[in-house]
Amino acid sequence: MATSEISLSLSPFYLLVLARVSGSIVALLVLTWALHFKTSFYPHSSSKEDLIYAVLHPLLMVIGFILVSGEAILVHRWLPGSRNLKKSGHLCLQGLALACGIFGIWTKFHSSDGIVANFYSLHSWMGLICVSLFGAQWLMGFLSFWHRGEVRMTRIRLLPWHVFLGLYTYGLAVATAETGLLEKLTFLQTKGAVQKRCTESMIVNGMGLGLALLSGMVIFAAVLPKHQTPHSKTIYSSNKLHS
């Protein structure tokens, strides 16, 4: 029983390690895909500027938006110091993620194909909804937790909604990225530019699996109680007496 109790108390640490490992793998894969397989991102036009924006889109949305927002969710777990310091770190990281998400969406608006041509699919619709929700969530968090005139009871009532919307938006961001990977890979395979079994396909599929694992670790670490509850301590003490 003592061994299981120790493993239970250390589980948040292991979740953080797994989340960091998963995030590092995802970052490495998306960098390799965007920088090494540039031919997959060539736009219809011959403009080098359009190519740069096409490559920036997955980098900003995966690394800048998803990975940074995941770190913002976990900041209460790993950042030492006061509660205000943790909230400040959370707000700054979420603001950075929001800026990357907005700029990532802008890369598609900037395309020479036009706005409507790039916003027709489920992936594009989910992306717009996700960034819009993220912006509203960030603004709600700023107003409710950092406005000094805010009533304490109002903040307490808003906290469950803030947590729920934060985790929901993060999960939606991961789902949006998965649809984008599937859409891009299906398009390339249909054109015959990429084979079903090749290095690039494995990288894209591996990135999708990495994002799925990362989201699970981040959400689980976020909802896991930081401290053992009195009820669990009572159960543990009772089991220890009978062992």
C-alpha positions as CSV (number, residue, x, y, z in Angstrom):
1,M,0.0,0.0,0.0
2,A,2.9,2.4,0.7
3,T,4.3,1.8,-2.8
4,S,0.9,2.6,-4.4
5,E,0.5,5.7,-2.3
6,I,3.9,7.0,-3.4
7,S,3.2,6.3,-7.0
8,L,-0.2,8.1,-6.6
9,S,1.6,11.2,-5.2
10,L,4.2,11.2,-7.9
11,S,1.7,10.7,-10.8
12,P,1.5,14.5,-11.6
13,F,5.3,14.6,-12.1
14,Y,5.2,11.6,-14.5
15,L,2.3,13.2,-16.4
16,L,4.3,16.4,-16.8
17,V,7.3,14.4,-18.1
18,L,5.1,12.5,-20.6
19,A,3.5,15.8,-21.7
20,R,6.9,17.4,-22.3
21,V,8.2,14.3,-24.1
22,S,5.1,14.2,-26.3
23,G,5.3,17.9,-27.0
24,S,9.0,17.7,-27.9
25,I,8.3,14.8,-30.4
26,V,5.4,16.8,-32.0
27,A,7.6,19.9,-32.3
28,L,10.4,17.9,-33.9
29,L,8.0,16.2,-36.3
30,V,6.2,19.4,-37.4
31,L,9.6,21.2,-37.9
32,T,10.9,18.3,-40.0
33,W,7.7,18.1,-42.1
34,A,7.5,21.9,-42.7
35,L,11.2,22.5,-43.3
36,H,12.4,19.3,-45.0
37,F,9.3,18.5,-47.1
38,K,8.8,21.9,-48.5
39,T,7.4,20.6,-51.8
40,S,4.2,19.6,-50.0
41,F,3.6,23.2,-49.1
42,Y,4.1,24.8,-52.5
43,P,1.1,27.0,-53.3
44,H,-0.6,27.3,-56.6
45,S,1.3,30.5,-57.3
46,S,5.0,30.8,-57.7
47,S,5.4,33.4,-55.0
48,K,8.0,32.7,-52.4
49,E,6.0,34.8,-50.0
50,D,3.0,32.5,-50.3
51,L,5.3,29.5,-49.7
52,I,6.7,31.1,-46.5
53,Y,3.1,31.7,-45.2
54,A,2.1,28.1,-46.2
55,V,5.0,26.7,-44.1
56,L,4.4,29.1,-41.2
57,H,0.8,28.0,-40.8
58,P,1.5,24.5,-39.4
59,L,4.4,25.8,-37.3
60,L,2.4,28.5,-35.7
61,M,-0.7,26.5,-35.1
62,V,1.0,23.4,-33.7
63,I,4.0,24.8,-31.9
64,G,2.8,28.3,-31.2
65,F,-0.8,27.6,-30.5
66,I,-1.3,24.1,-29.2
67,L,2.1,23.4,-27.5
68,V,2.3,26.9,-25.8
69,S,-1.4,26.7,-24.7
70,G,-0.7,23.3,-23.3
71,E,2.2,24.7,-21.3
72,A,-0.1,27.5,-20.1
73,I,-2.6,24.9,-18.8
74,L,0.2,23.0,-17.0
75,V,1.8,26.2,-15.5
76,H,0.0,25.7,-12.2
77,R,1.7,22.3,-11.9
78,W,5.3,23.2,-12.6
79,L,5.9,26.9,-11.9
80,P,7.0,27.5,-8.3
81,G,6.1,30.6,-6.4
82,S,2.9,32.4,-5.4
83,R,-0.5,31.9,-6.9
84,N,-0.4,35.4,-8.5
85,L,2.8,34.5,-10.2
86,K,1.3,31.3,-11.6
87,K,-1.8,33.2,-12.8
88,S,0.5,35.8,-14.4
89,G,2.5,33.0,-16.2
90,H,-0.7,31.4,-17.3
91,L,-2.1,34.6,-18.7
92,C,1.2,35.5,-20.6
93,L,1.6,32.0,-22.1
94,Q,-2.1,32.0,-23.2
95,G,-1.6,35.4,-24.7
96,L,1.4,34.2,-26.7
97,A,-0.6,31.2,-27.9
98,L,-3.5,33.5,-28.9
99,A,-1.1,35.7,-30.9
100,C,0.4,32.7,-32.7
101,G,-3.1,31.4,-33.4
102,I,-4.3,34.7,-34.9
103,F,-1.2,35.1,-37.0
104,G,-1.5,31.4,-38.1
105,I,-5.1,32.1,-39.3
106,W,-3.8,35.3,-41.0
107,T,-1.4,33.4,-43.1
108,K,-4.4,31.8,-44.8
109,F,-6.2,35.1,-45.2
110,H,-3.0,36.5,-46.8
111,S,-2.9,33.9,-49.5
112,S,-3.1,35.1,-53.1
113,D,-5.9,32.6,-53.6
114,G,-8.2,34.8,-51.6
115,I,-10.1,34.4,-48.3
116,V,-13.0,32.3,-49.4
117,A,-10.8,29.8,-51.3
118,N,-9.1,28.9,-48.0
119,F,-12.1,28.6,-45.8
120,Y,-14.4,25.9,-47.2
121,S,-13.5,22.8,-45.2
122,L,-14.3,21.4,-41.7
123,H,-10.7,22.1,-40.7
124,S,-10.9,25.8,-41.6
125,W,-14.3,26.3,-39.9
126,M,-13.1,24.6,-36.7
127,G,-10.0,26.7,-36.8
128,L,-11.9,29.9,-36.9
129,I,-14.3,28.8,-34.1
130,C,-11.4,27.6,-32.0
131,V,-9.3,30.8,-32.2
132,S,-12.5,32.9,-31.6
133,L,-13.3,30.8,-28.5
134,F,-9.7,31.0,-27.3
135,G,-9.8,34.8,-27.6
136,A,-13.0,35.1,-25.7
137,Q,-11.7,32.7,-23.1
138,W,-8.5,34.8,-22.7
139,L,-10.5,38.0,-22.4
140,M,-12.8,36.4,-19.8
141,G,-9.9,35.2,-17.8
142,F,-8.2,38.6,-17.9
143,L,-11.4,40.4,-16.8
144,S,-12.5,38.0,-14.1
145,F,-9.1,37.2,-12.5
146,W,-7.1,40.4,-13.0
147,H,-9.7,43.2,-12.6
148,R,-9.2,44.4,-9.1
149,G,-12.7,45.7,-8.8
150,E,-14.1,42.2,-9.5
151,V,-16.1,40.7,-6.6
152,R,-14.6,37.5,-5.2
153,M,-17.8,35.5,-5.4
154,T,-18.1,36.4,-9.1
155,R,-14.6,35.0,-9.7
156,I,-15.5,31.8,-7.8
157,R,-18.6,31.3,-9.8
158,L,-16.8,31.9,-13.1
159,L,-13.9,29.6,-12.3
160,P,-15.6,26.3,-13.2
161,W,-16.6,27.8,-16.6
162,H,-13.2,29.2,-17.1
163,V,-11.6,25.7,-16.5
164,F,-14.2,23.9,-18.7
165,L,-14.0,26.3,-21.6
166,G,-10.2,26.3,-21.4
167,L,-9.9,22.5,-21.6
168,Y,-12.7,22.3,-24.2
169,T,-10.9,24.9,-26.4
170,Y,-7.6,23.1,-26.0
171,G,-9.2,19.8,-27.0
172,L,-10.9,21.5,-30.0
173,A,-7.5,22.9,-31.1
174,V,-6.0,19.5,-31.1
175,A,-9.0,18.1,-33.0
176,T,-8.7,20.9,-35.5
177,A,-5.0,20.1,-36.0
178,E,-5.9,16.4,-36.6
179,T,-8.4,17.3,-39.3
180,G,-5.8,19.6,-40.9
181,L,-3.2,16.9,-41.0
182,L,-5.8,14.4,-42.4
183,E,-6.9,17.0,-45.0
184,K,-3.4,17.8,-46.1
185,L,-2.2,14.2,-46.3
186,T,-5.3,13.1,-48.1
187,F,-4.9,15.9,-50.7
188,L,-1.3,15.1,-51.3
189,Q,-2.0,11.3,-51.6
190,T,-4.9,12.0,-54.0
191,K,-2.7,14.1,-56.2
192,G,0.0,11.4,-56.2
193,A,2.6,13.7,-54.6
194,V,2.9,11.5,-51.6
195,Q,2.7,7.8,-51.3
196,K,0.6,6.1,-48.7
197,R,3.6,4.4,-47.2
198,C,6.5,6.8,-47.2
199,T,8.6,8.9,-44.8
200,E,6.4,11.9,-45.0
201,S,3.2,10.0,-44.4
202,M,4.8,8.4,-41.3
203,I,5.8,11.8,-40.0
204,V,2.4,13.3,-40.5
205,N,0.6,10.2,-38.9
206,G,3.2,10.2,-36.1
207,M,2.4,13.9,-35.5
208,G,-1.3,13.1,-35.2
209,L,-0.6,10.3,-32.7
210,G,1.7,12.6,-30.7
211,L,-0.9,15.3,-30.5
212,A,-3.5,12.8,-29.3
213,L,-1.1,11.6,-26.6
214,L,-0.2,15.1,-25.6
215,S,-3.7,16.3,-25.2
216,G,-4.6,13.3,-23.0
217,M,-1.6,14.0,-20.8
218,V,-2.3,17.8,-20.5
219,I,-6.0,17.4,-19.7
220,F,-5.4,14.5,-17.3
221,A,-2.7,16.6,-15.4
222,A,-5.1,19.6,-15.4
223,V,-8.0,17.7,-13.8
224,L,-5.9,15.6,-11.4
225,P,-6.2,16.8,-7.8
226,K,-3.1,18.5,-6.6
227,H,-3.4,17.1,-3.1
228,Q,-4.8,13.9,-1.6
229,T,-8.3,14.4,-0.4
230,P,-9.3,13.6,3.2
231,H,-11.6,10.8,2.0
232,S,-8.7,9.1,0.2
233,K,-6.5,9.5,3.3
234,T,-9.1,7.8,5.4
235,I,-9.4,4.9,3.0
236,Y,-5.6,4.6,2.9
237,S,-5.3,4.6,6.7
238,S,-8.1,2.0,7.0
239,N,-6.4,-0.2,4.4
240,K,-3.1,0.2,6.1
241,L,-4.6,-1.0,9.5
242,H,-6.0,-4.1,7.9
243,S,-2.9,-5.0,5.9
